[in-house]
Amino acid sequence: MKAKVHITLKNGVLDPQGQAIESALDHLGFSGVGVRVGKYIELELKETSKEKAKVSAEQMCEKLLANTVIEKYSVELAE
C-alpha cells in the first residue's frame, strides 16, 4: 500500500524559500502569487489494512519525517 505524505509549514512560520520563489516569480511577471514550500514523500508500506497503514505513516511523520513544532502533515493512502 502506498502512503502519500504532504508536509507544509504551519501558518505563521516564516518561509524564506517560499519568499525567494515568490520574488523570482514576481520578477518574471507573475505578480500577486503567494508561495509556501513543503515536502512530498511517498512511502511503500507492507501493511494490507488501511487503518494500520495510516497509523504507521502518521507515526513515521511524528517521529522522523515532520518537525511537528513548525510543520503540519497529511497522509493519503493509495493502493
PDB file of N, CA, C and O in Angstrom, chain B, residues numbered from 101:
ATOM      1  N   MET B 101       0.849  -1.167   0.000  1.00  0.00           N
ATOM      2  CA  MET B 101       0.000   0.000   0.000  1.00  0.00           C
ATOM      3  C   MET B 101       0.899   1.236   0.000  1.00  0.00           C
ATOM      4  O   MET B 101       1.933   1.263   0.668  1.00  0.00           O
ATOM      5  N   LYS B 102       0.502   2.236  -0.741  1.00  0.00           N
ATOM      6  CA  LYS B 102       1.285   3.458  -0.851  1.00  0.00           C
ATOM      7  C   LYS B 102       0.667   4.549   0.018  1.00  0.00           C
ATOM      8  O   LYS B 102      -0.548   4.747   0.020  1.00  0.00           O
ATOM      9  N   ALA B 103       1.528   5.254   0.757  1.00  0.00           N
ATOM     10  CA  ALA B 103       1.097   6.408   1.540  1.00  0.00           C
ATOM     11  C   ALA B 103       1.741   7.648   0.928  1.00  0.00           C
ATOM     12  O   ALA B 103       2.952   7.692   0.713  1.00  0.00           O
ATOM     13  N   LYS B 104       0.922   8.644   0.655  1.00  0.00           N
ATOM     14  CA  LYS B 104       1.414   9.914   0.131  1.00  0.00           C
ATOM     15  C   LYS B 104       1.359  10.920   1.272  1.00  0.00           C
ATOM     16  O   LYS B 104       0.294  11.189   1.828  1.00  0.00           O
ATOM     17  N   VAL B 105       2.520  11.472   1.614  1.00  0.00           N
ATOM     18  CA  VAL B 105       2.628  12.379   2.753  1.00  0.00           C
ATOM     19  C   VAL B 105       2.962  13.779   2.246  1.00  0.00           C
ATOM     20  O   VAL B 105       3.933  13.969   1.514  1.00  0.00           O
ATOM     21  N   HIS B 106       2.158  14.740   2.636  1.00  0.00           N
ATOM     22  CA  HIS B 106       2.394  16.147   2.310  1.00  0.00           C
ATOM     23  C   HIS B 106       2.743  16.861   3.616  1.00  0.00           C
ATOM     24  O   HIS B 106       1.991  16.803   4.589  1.00  0.00           O
ATOM     25  N   ILE B 107       3.886  17.530   3.621  1.00  0.00           N
ATOM     26  CA  ILE B 107       4.348  18.240   4.807  1.00  0.00           C
ATOM     27  C   ILE B 107       4.510  19.714   4.445  1.00  0.00           C
ATOM     28  O   ILE B 107       5.200  20.053   3.484  1.00  0.00           O
ATOM     29  N   THR B 108       3.870  20.583   5.219  1.00  0.00           N
ATOM     30  CA  THR B 108       3.956  22.021   4.975  1.00  0.00           C
ATOM     31  C   THR B 108       4.214  22.747   6.291  1.00  0.00           C
ATOM     32  O   THR B 108       3.974  22.216   7.376  1.00  0.00           O
ATOM     33  N   LEU B 109       4.706  23.965   6.163  1.00  0.00           N
ATOM     34  CA  LEU B 109       4.926  24.779   7.351  1.00  0.00           C
ATOM     35  C   LEU B 109       3.589  25.217   7.925  1.00  0.00           C
ATOM     36  O   LEU B 109       2.640  25.475   7.185  1.00  0.00           O
ATOM     37  N   LYS B 110       3.520  25.299   9.240  1.00  0.00           N
ATOM     38  CA  LYS B 110       2.306  25.785   9.896  1.00  0.00           C
ATOM     39  C   LYS B 110       2.137  27.269   9.587  1.00  0.00           C
ATOM     40  O   LYS B 110       3.105  27.963   9.278  1.00  0.00           O
ATOM     41  N   ASN B 111       0.891  27.746   9.675  1.00  0.00           N
ATOM     42  CA  ASN B 111       0.617  29.164   9.483  1.00  0.00           C
ATOM     43  C   ASN B 111       1.399  29.968  10.509  1.00  0.00           C
ATOM     44  O   ASN B 111       1.490  29.577  11.673  1.00  0.00           O
ATOM     45  N   GLY B 112       1.959  31.078  10.084  1.00  0.00           N
ATOM     46  CA  GLY B 112       2.714  31.938  10.979  1.00  0.00           C
ATOM     47  C   GLY B 112       4.204  31.646  11.013  1.00  0.00           C
ATOM     48  O   GLY B 112       4.974  32.442  11.552  1.00  0.00           O
ATOM     49  N   VAL B 113       4.627  30.516  10.446  1.00  0.00           N
ATOM     50  CA  VAL B 113       6.053  30.187  10.391  1.00  0.00           C
ATOM     51  C   VAL B 113       6.631  30.802   9.124  1.00  0.00           C
ATOM     52  O   VAL B 113       6.097  30.605   8.032  1.00  0.00           O
ATOM     53  N   LEU B 114       7.726  31.548   9.273  1.00  0.00           N
ATOM     54  CA  LEU B 114       8.353  32.182   8.120  1.00  0.00           C
ATOM     55  C   LEU B 114       8.846  31.132   7.133  1.00  0.00           C
ATOM     56  O   LEU B 114       9.327  30.070   7.527  1.00  0.00           O
ATOM     57  N   ASP B 115       8.721  31.439   5.852  1.00  0.00           N
ATOM     58  CA  ASP B 115       9.114  30.525   4.782  1.00  0.00           C
ATOM     59  C   ASP B 115      10.067  31.255   3.828  1.00  0.00           C
ATOM     60  O   ASP B 115       9.626  31.748   2.790  1.00  0.00           O
ATOM     61  N   PRO B 116      11.369  31.336   4.157  1.00  0.00           N
ATOM     62  CA  PRO B 116      12.303  32.069   3.307  1.00  0.00           C
ATOM     63  C   PRO B 116      12.421  31.486   1.898  1.00  0.00           C
ATOM     64  O   PRO B 116      12.597  32.234   0.936  1.00  0.00           O
ATOM     65  N   GLN B 117      12.327  30.174   1.765  1.00  0.00           N
ATOM     66  CA  GLN B 117      12.394  29.557   0.441  1.00  0.00           C
ATOM     67  C   GLN B 117      11.174  29.956  -0.387  1.00  0.00           C
ATOM     68  O   GLN B 117      11.301  30.267  -1.572  1.00  0.00           O
ATOM     69  N   GLY B 118      10.012  29.948   0.224  1.00  0.00           N
ATOM     70  CA  GLY B 118       8.799  30.379  -0.462  1.00  0.00           C
ATOM     71  C   GLY B 118       8.877  31.838  -0.862  1.00  0.00           C
ATOM     72  O   GLY B 118       8.433  32.210  -1.948  1.00  0.00           O
ATOM     73  N   GLN B 119       9.445  32.680   0.018  1.00  0.00           N
ATOM     74  CA  GLN B 119       9.592  34.099  -0.290  1.00  0.00           C
ATOM     75  C   GLN B 119      10.539  34.322  -1.465  1.00  0.00           C
ATOM     76  O   GLN B 119      10.299  35.195  -2.299  1.00  0.00           O
ATOM     77  N   ALA B 120      11.619  33.532  -1.535  1.00  0.00           N
ATOM     78  CA  ALA B 120      12.568  33.650  -2.647  1.00  0.00           C
ATOM     79  C   ALA B 120      11.905  33.272  -3.969  1.00  0.00           C
ATOM     80  O   ALA B 120      12.118  33.932  -4.986  1.00  0.00           O
ATOM     81  N   ILE B 121      11.106  32.214  -3.953  1.00  0.00           N
ATOM     82  CA  ILE B 121      10.399  31.792  -5.165  1.00  0.00           C
ATOM     83  C   ILE B 121       9.362  32.838  -5.551  1.00  0.00           C
ATOM     84  O   ILE B 121       9.201  33.155  -6.730  1.00  0.00           O
ATOM     85  N   GLU B 122       8.662  33.370  -4.561  1.00  0.00           N
ATOM     86  CA  GLU B 122       7.652  34.399  -4.811  1.00  0.00           C
ATOM     87  C   GLU B 122       8.296  35.629  -5.466  1.00  0.00           C
ATOM     88  O   GLU B 122       7.740  36.198  -6.406  1.00  0.00           O
ATOM     89  N   SER B 123       9.464  36.032  -4.967  1.00  0.00           N
ATOM     90  CA  SER B 123      10.182  37.184  -5.527  1.00  0.00           C
ATOM     91  C   SER B 123      10.624  36.898  -6.964  1.00  0.00           C
ATOM     92  O   SER B 123      10.498  37.756  -7.838  1.00  0.00           O
ATOM     93  N   ALA B 124      11.143  35.692  -7.204  1.00  0.00           N
ATOM     94  CA  ALA B 124      11.580  35.323  -8.558  1.00  0.00           C
ATOM     95  C   ALA B 124      10.404  35.312  -9.525  1.00  0.00           C
ATOM     96  O   ALA B 124      10.535  35.772 -10.660  1.00  0.00           O
ATOM     97  N   LEU B 125       9.266  34.797  -9.097  1.00  0.00           N
ATOM     98  CA  LEU B 125       8.077  34.785  -9.951  1.00  0.00           C
ATOM     99  C   LEU B 125       7.620  36.210 -10.266  1.00  0.00           C
ATOM    100  O   LEU B 125       7.194  36.506 -11.382  1.00  0.00           O
ATOM    101  N   ASP B 126       7.717  37.085  -9.266  1.00  0.00           N
ATOM    102  CA  ASP B 126       7.340  38.482  -9.476  1.00  0.00           C
ATOM    103  C   ASP B 126       8.236  39.122 -10.538  1.00  0.00           C
ATOM    104  O   ASP B 126       7.754  39.877 -11.383  1.00  0.00           O
ATOM    105  N   HIS B 127       9.527  38.825 -10.499  1.00  0.00           N
ATOM    106  CA  HIS B 127      10.467  39.357 -11.487  1.00  0.00           C
ATOM    107  C   HIS B 127      10.203  38.788 -12.888  1.00  0.00           C
ATOM    108  O   HIS B 127      10.555  39.408 -13.892  1.00  0.00           O
ATOM    109  N   LEU B 128       9.594  37.626 -12.945  1.00  0.00           N
ATOM    110  CA  LEU B 128       9.258  37.012 -14.233  1.00  0.00           C
ATOM    111  C   LEU B 128       7.891  37.457 -14.753  1.00  0.00           C
ATOM    112  O   LEU B 128       7.437  37.003 -15.804  1.00  0.00           O
ATOM    113  N   GLY B 129       7.239  38.355 -14.001  1.00  0.00           N
ATOM    114  CA  GLY B 129       5.961  38.880 -14.437  1.00  0.00           C
ATOM    115  C   GLY B 129       4.749  38.199 -13.826  1.00  0.00           C
ATOM    116  O   GLY B 129       3.618  38.501 -14.206  1.00  0.00           O
ATOM    117  N   PHE B 130       4.961  37.295 -12.897  1.00  0.00           N
ATOM    118  CA  PHE B 130       3.851  36.611 -12.219  1.00  0.00           C
ATOM    119  C   PHE B 130       3.644  37.249 -10.857  1.00  0.00           C
ATOM    120  O   PHE B 130       4.036  36.685  -9.835  1.00  0.00           O
ATOM    121  N   SER B 131       3.030  38.421 -10.843  1.00  0.00           N
ATOM    122  CA  SER B 131       2.869  39.136  -9.576  1.00  0.00           C
ATOM    123  C   SER B 131       1.616  38.668  -8.849  1.00  0.00           C
ATOM    124  O   SER B 131       0.689  38.127  -9.452  1.00  0.00           O
ATOM    125  N   GLY B 132       1.615  38.889  -7.547  1.00  0.00           N
ATOM    126  CA  GLY B 132       0.451  38.549  -6.735  1.00  0.00           C
ATOM    127  C   GLY B 132       0.318  37.076  -6.406  1.00  0.00           C
ATOM    128  O   GLY B 132      -0.767  36.620  -6.045  1.00  0.00           O
ATOM    129  N   VAL B 133       1.405  36.325  -6.526  1.00  0.00           N
ATOM    130  CA  VAL B 133       1.365  34.888  -6.241  1.00  0.00           C
ATOM    131  C   VAL B 133       1.944  34.653  -4.848  1.00  0.00           C
ATOM    132  O   VAL B 133       3.067  35.070  -4.565  1.00  0.00           O
ATOM    133  N   GLY B 134       1.193  33.996  -3.990  1.00  0.00           N
ATOM    134  CA  GLY B 134       1.697  33.606  -2.674  1.00  0.00           C
ATOM    135  C   GLY B 134       2.284  32.207  -2.762  1.00  0.00           C
ATOM    136  O   GLY B 134       1.677  31.315  -3.354  1.00  0.00           O
ATOM    137  N   VAL B 135       3.457  32.011  -2.180  1.00  0.00           N
ATOM    138  CA  VAL B 135       4.146  30.713  -2.287  1.00  0.00           C
ATOM    139  C   VAL B 135       4.523  30.207  -0.899  1.00  0.00           C
ATOM    140  O   VAL B 135       5.088  30.948  -0.095  1.00  0.00           O
ATOM    141  N   ARG B 136       4.210  28.951  -0.622  1.00  0.00           N
ATOM    142  CA  ARG B 136       4.675  28.241   0.566  1.00  0.00           C
ATOM    143  C   ARG B 136       5.299  26.946   0.067  1.00  0.00           C
ATOM    144  O   ARG B 136       4.700  26.242  -0.746  1.00  0.00           O
ATOM    145  N   VAL B 137       6.484  26.629   0.540  1.00  0.00           N
ATOM    146  CA  VAL B 137       7.204  25.439   0.088  1.00  0.00           C
ATOM    147  C   VAL B 137       7.043  24.336   1.125  1.00  0.00           C
ATOM    148  O   VAL B 137       7.096  24.588   2.328  1.00  0.00           O
ATOM    149  N   GLY B 138       6.846  23.114   0.648  1.00  0.00           N
ATOM    150  CA  GLY B 138       6.706  21.972   1.536  1.00  0.00           C
ATOM    151  C   GLY B 138       7.440  20.766   0.981  1.00  0.00           C
ATOM    152  O   GLY B 138       8.283  20.888   0.093  1.00  0.00           O
ATOM    153  N   LYS B 139       7.111  19.605   1.515  1.00  0.00           N
ATOM    154  CA  LYS B 139       7.731  18.352   1.091  1.00  0.00           C
ATOM    155  C   LYS B 139       6.640  17.355   0.717  1.00  0.00           C
ATOM    156  O   LYS B 139       5.541  17.371   1.271  1.00  0.00           O
ATOM    157  N   TYR B 140       6.968  16.497  -0.228  1.00  0.00           N
ATOM    158  CA  TYR B 140       6.080  15.405  -0.622  1.00  0.00           C
ATOM    159  C   TYR B 140       6.890  14.122  -0.533  1.00  0.00           C
ATOM    160  O   TYR B 140       7.969  14.021  -1.116  1.00  0.00           O
ATOM    161  N   ILE B 141       6.370  13.144   0.196  1.00  0.00           N
ATOM    162  CA  ILE B 141       7.076  11.876   0.391  1.00  0.00           C
ATOM    163  C   ILE B 141       6.116  10.736   0.080  1.00  0.00           C
ATOM    164  O   ILE B 141       4.976  10.735   0.545  1.00  0.00           O
ATOM    165  N   GLU B 142       6.574   9.766  -0.705  1.00  0.00           N
ATOM    166  CA  GLU B 142       5.793   8.549  -0.958  1.00  0.00           C
ATOM    167  C   GLU B 142       6.418   7.401  -0.180  1.00  0.00           C
ATOM    168  O   GLU B 142       7.627   7.174  -0.240  1.00  0.00           O
ATOM    169  N   LEU B 143       5.578   6.684   0.546  1.00  0.00           N
ATOM    170  CA  LEU B 143       6.019   5.525   1.314  1.00  0.00           C
ATOM    171  C   LEU B 143       5.335   4.284   0.766  1.00  0.00           C
ATOM    172  O   LEU B 143       4.119   4.280   0.573  1.00  0.00           O
ATOM    173  N   GLU B 144       6.085   3.256   0.519  1.00  0.00           N
ATOM    174  CA  GLU B 144       5.523   1.973   0.098  1.00  0.00           C
ATOM    175  C   GLU B 144       5.484   1.086   1.336  1.00  0.00           C
ATOM    176  O   GLU B 144       6.521   0.635   1.821  1.00  0.00           O
ATOM    177  N   LEU B 145       4.277   0.842   1.842  1.00  0.00           N
ATOM    178  CA  LEU B 145       4.095   0.101   3.086  1.00  0.00           C
ATOM    179  C   LEU B 145       3.655  -1.333   2.818  1.00  0.00           C
ATOM    180  O   LEU B 145       2.940  -1.604   1.854  1.00  0.00           O
ATOM    181  N   LYS B 146       4.088  -2.242   3.676  1.00  0.00           N
ATOM    182  CA  LYS B 146       3.701  -3.646   3.541  1.00  0.00           C
ATOM    183  C   LYS B 146       2.346  -3.934   4.172  1.00  0.00           C
ATOM    184  O   LYS B 146       1.795  -5.021   3.999  1.00  0.00           O
ATOM    185  N   GLU B 147       1.813  -2.969   4.897  1.00  0.00           N
ATOM    186  CA  GLU B 147       0.514  -3.144   5.565  1.00  0.00           C
ATOM    187  C   GLU B 147      -0.580  -3.410   4.525  1.00  0.00           C
ATOM    188  O   GLU B 147      -0.558  -2.841   3.434  1.00  0.00           O
ATOM    189  N   THR B 148      -1.522  -4.265   4.867  1.00  0.00           N
ATOM    190  CA  THR B 148      -2.667  -4.516   3.991  1.00  0.00           C
ATOM    191  C   THR B 148      -3.922  -3.825   4.507  1.00  0.00           C
ATOM    192  O   THR B 148      -4.876  -3.608   3.759  1.00  0.00           O
ATOM    193  N   SER B 149      -3.914  -3.485   5.783  1.00  0.00           N
ATOM    194  CA  SER B 149      -5.044  -2.785   6.391  1.00  0.00           C
ATOM    195  C   SER B 149      -4.839  -1.275   6.252  1.00  0.00           C
ATOM    196  O   SER B 149      -3.782  -0.753   6.607  1.00  0.00           O
ATOM    197  N   LYS B 150      -5.853  -0.576   5.735  1.00  0.00           N
ATOM    198  CA  LYS B 150      -5.750   0.878   5.579  1.00  0.00           C
ATOM    199  C   LYS B 150      -5.559   1.560   6.931  1.00  0.00           C
ATOM    200  O   LYS B 150      -4.780   2.507   7.046  1.00  0.00           O
ATOM    201  N   GLU B 151      -6.260   1.088   7.940  1.00  0.00           N
ATOM    202  CA  GLU B 151      -6.164   1.695   9.264  1.00  0.00           C
ATOM    203  C   GLU B 151      -4.748   1.575   9.817  1.00  0.00           C
ATOM    204  O   GLU B 151      -4.187   2.548  10.322  1.00  0.00           O
ATOM    205  N   LYS B 152      -4.166   0.366   9.720  1.00  0.00           N
ATOM    206  CA  LYS B 152      -2.810   0.147  10.226  1.00  0.00           C
ATOM    207  C   LYS B 152      -1.787   0.939   9.406  1.00  0.00           C
ATOM    208  O   LYS B 152      -0.828   1.478   9.958  1.00  0.00           O
ATOM    209  N   ALA B 153      -1.993   1.005   8.099  1.00  0.00           N
ATOM    210  CA  ALA B 153      -1.079   1.746   7.236  1.00  0.00           C
ATOM    211  C   ALA B 153      -1.085   3.230   7.581  1.00  0.00           C
ATOM    212  O   ALA B 153      -0.032   3.863   7.638  1.00  0.00           O
ATOM    213  N   LYS B 154      -2.266   3.778   7.810  1.00  0.00           N
ATOM    214  CA  LYS B 154      -2.365   5.205   8.147  1.00  0.00           C
ATOM    215  C   LYS B 154      -1.705   5.486   9.490  1.00  0.00           C
ATOM    216  O   LYS B 154      -0.973   6.466   9.628  1.00  0.00           O
ATOM    217  N   VAL B 155      -1.956   4.638  10.474  1.00  0.00           N
ATOM    218  CA  VAL B 155      -1.339   4.809  11.793  1.00  0.00           C
ATOM    219  C   VAL B 155       0.176   4.721  11.676  1.00  0.00           C
ATOM    220  O   VAL B 155       0.892   5.516  12.284  1.00  0.00           O
ATOM    221  N   SER B 156       0.664   3.776  10.911  1.00  0.00           N
ATOM    222  CA  SER B 156       2.102   3.606  10.725  1.00  0.00           C
ATOM    223  C   SER B 156       2.726   4.833  10.060  1.00  0.00           C
ATOM    224  O   SER B 156       3.763   5.321  10.508  1.00  0.00           O
ATOM    225  N   ALA B 157       2.102   5.328   9.000  1.00  0.00           N
ATOM    226  CA  ALA B 157       2.619   6.512   8.299  1.00  0.00           C
ATOM    227  C   ALA B 157       2.586   7.734   9.212  1.00  0.00           C
ATOM    228  O   ALA B 157       3.518   8.538   9.195  1.00  0.00           O
ATOM    229  N   GLU B 158       1.539   7.885   9.998  1.00  0.00           N
ATOM    230  CA  GLU B 158       1.455   9.014  10.920  1.00  0.00           C
ATOM    231  C   GLU B 158       2.525   8.932  11.997  1.00  0.00           C
ATOM    232  O   GLU B 158       3.082   9.956  12.391  1.00  0.00           O
ATOM    233  N   GLN B 159       2.819   7.734  12.477  1.00  0.00           N
ATOM    234  CA  GLN B 159       3.887   7.562  13.462  1.00  0.00           C
ATOM    235  C   GLN B 159       5.240   7.939  12.855  1.00  0.00           C
ATOM    236  O   GLN B 159       6.079   8.540  13.525  1.00  0.00           O
ATOM    237  N   MET B 160       5.447   7.583  11.584  1.00  0.00           N
ATOM    238  CA  MET B 160       6.696   7.958  10.906  1.00  0.00           C
ATOM    239  C   MET B 160       6.827   9.474  10.826  1.00  0.00           C
ATOM    240  O   MET B 160       7.911  10.023  11.023  1.00  0.00           O
ATOM    241  N   CYS B 161       5.720  10.143  10.535  1.00  0.00           N
ATOM    242  CA  CYS B 161       5.723  11.609  10.467  1.00  0.00           C
ATOM    243  C   CYS B 161       6.039  12.209  11.827  1.00  0.00           C
ATOM    244  O   CYS B 161       6.856  13.124  11.932  1.00  0.00           O
ATOM    245  N   GLU B 162       5.398  11.699  12.859  1.00  0.00           N
ATOM    246  CA  GLU B 162       5.591  12.226  14.213  1.00  0.00           C
ATOM    247  C   GLU B 162       7.021  12.027  14.712  1.00  0.00           C
ATOM    248  O   GLU B 162       7.569  12.886  15.403  1.00  0.00           O
ATOM    249  N   LYS B 163       7.624  10.880  14.354  1.00  0.00           N
ATOM    250  CA  LYS B 163       8.943  10.541  14.891  1.00  0.00           C
ATOM    251  C   LYS B 163      10.109  11.020  14.038  1.00  0.00           C
ATOM    252  O   LYS B 163      11.197  11.246  14.568  1.00  0.00           O
ATOM    253  N   LEU B 164       9.910  11.183  12.714  1.00  0.00           N
ATOM    254  CA  LEU B 164      11.055  11.495  11.860  1.00  0.00           C
ATOM    255  C   LEU B 164      10.764  12.455  10.715  1.00  0.00           C
ATOM    256  O   LEU B 164      11.500  13.423  10.523  1.00  0.00           O
ATOM    257  N   LEU B 165       9.718  12.206   9.961  1.00  0.00           N
ATOM    258  CA  LEU B 165       9.533  12.907   8.688  1.00  0.00           C
ATOM    259  C   LEU B 165       9.157  14.377   8.829  1.00  0.00           C
ATOM    260  O   LEU B 165       9.561  15.195   8.003  1.00  0.00           O
ATOM    261  N   ALA B 166       8.399  14.725   9.854  1.00  0.00           N
ATOM    262  CA  ALA B 166       7.944  16.111  10.027  1.00  0.00           C
ATOM    263  C   ALA B 166       8.446  16.665  11.353  1.00  0.00           C
ATOM    264  O   ALA B 166       8.502  15.956  12.359  1.00  0.00           O
ATOM    265  N   ASN B 167       8.808  17.933  11.338  1.00  0.00           N
ATOM    266  CA  ASN B 167       9.119  18.631  12.576  1.00  0.00           C
ATOM    267  C   ASN B 167       7.800  19.232  13.055  1.00  0.00           C
ATOM    268  O   ASN B 167       7.415  20.321  12.629  1.00  0.00           O
ATOM    269  N   THR B 168       7.124  18.528  13.929  1.00  0.00           N
ATOM    270  CA  THR B 168       5.754  18.902  14.295  1.00  0.00           C
ATOM    271  C   THR B 168       5.660  20.209  15.080  1.00  0.00           C
ATOM    272  O   THR B 168       4.558  20.699  15.326  1.00  0.00           O
ATOM    273  N   VAL B 169       6.791  20.778  15.474  1.00  0.00           N
ATOM    274  CA  VAL B 169       6.766  22.079  16.135  1.00  0.00           C
ATOM    275  C   VAL B 169       6.413  23.161  15.113  1.00  0.00           C
ATOM    276  O   VAL B 169       5.664  24.088  15.420  1.00  0.00           O
ATOM    277  N   ILE B 170       6.958  23.040  13.892  1.00  0.00           N
ATOM    278  CA  ILE B 170       6.740  24.079  12.878  1.00  0.00           C
ATOM    279  C   ILE B 170       6.043  23.566  11.623  1.00  0.00           C
ATOM    280  O   ILE B 170       5.684  24.358  10.752  1.00  0.00           O
ATOM    281  N   GLU B 171       5.845  22.248  11.516  1.00  0.00           N
ATOM    282  CA  GLU B 171       5.251  21.682  10.307  1.00  0.00           C
ATOM    283  C   GLU B 171       3.981  20.904  10.626  1.00  0.00           C
ATOM    284  O   GLU B 171       3.819  20.363  11.720  1.00  0.00           O
ATOM    285  N   LYS B 172       3.088  20.860   9.647  1.00  0.00           N
ATOM    286  CA  LYS B 172       1.896  20.009   9.722  1.00  0.00           C
ATOM    287  C   LYS B 172       1.985  19.016   8.566  1.00  0.00           C
ATOM    288  O   LYS B 172       2.683  19.254   7.580  1.00  0.00           O
ATOM    289  N   TYR B 173       1.275  17.910   8.702  1.00  0.00           N
ATOM    290  CA  TYR B 173       1.342  16.884   7.646  1.00  0.00           C
ATOM    291  C   TYR B 173      -0.043  16.301   7.408  1.00  0.00           C
ATOM    292  O   TYR B 173      -0.937  16.376   8.250  1.00  0.00           O
ATOM    293  N   SER B 174      -0.178  15.716   6.225  1.00  0.00           N
ATOM    294  CA  SER B 174      -1.397  14.962   5.911  1.00  0.00           C
ATOM    295  C   SER B 174      -0.968  13.677   5.214  1.00  0.00           C
ATOM    296  O   SER B 174       0.011  13.658   4.468  1.00  0.00           O
ATOM    297  N   VAL B 175      -1.707  12.615   5.466  1.00  0.00           N
ATOM    298  CA  VAL B 175      -1.409  11.313   4.881  1.00  0.00           C
ATOM    299  C   VAL B 175      -2.586  10.870   4.035  1.00  0.00           C
ATOM    300  O   VAL B 175      -3.732  10.879   4.485  1.00  0.00           O
ATOM    301  N   GLU B 176      -2.289  10.482   2.802  1.00  0.00           N
ATOM    302  CA  GLU B 176      -3.299   9.964   1.874  1.00  0.00           C
ATOM    303  C   GLU B 176      -2.863   8.561   1.457  1.00  0.00           C
ATOM    304  O   GLU B 176      -1.712   8.355   1.071  1.00  0.00           O
ATOM    305  N   LEU B 177      -3.775   7.605   1.534  1.00  0.00           N
ATOM    306  CA  LEU B 177      -3.447   6.230   1.171  1.00  0.00           C
ATOM    307  C   LEU B 177      -3.940   5.918  -0.234  1.00  0.00           C
ATOM    308  O   LEU B 177      -5.019   6.345  -0.644  1.00  0.00           O
ATOM    309  N   ALA B 178      -3.123   5.162  -0.960  1.00  0.00           N
ATOM    310  CA  ALA B 178      -3.489   4.690  -2.303  1.00  0.00           C
ATOM    311  C   ALA B 178      -3.055   3.239  -2.406  1.00  0.00           C
ATOM    312  O   ALA B 178      -2.020   2.855  -1.863  1.00  0.00           O
ATOM    313  N   GLU B 179      -3.830   2.449  -3.089  1.00  0.00           N
ATOM    314  CA  GLU B 179      -3.494   1.016  -3.203  1.00  0.00           C
ATOM    315  C   GLU B 179      -2.660   0.730  -4.412  1.00  0.00           C
ATOM    316  O   GLU B 179      -2.294  -0.421  -4.651  1.00  0.00           O
TER     317      GLU B 179
END
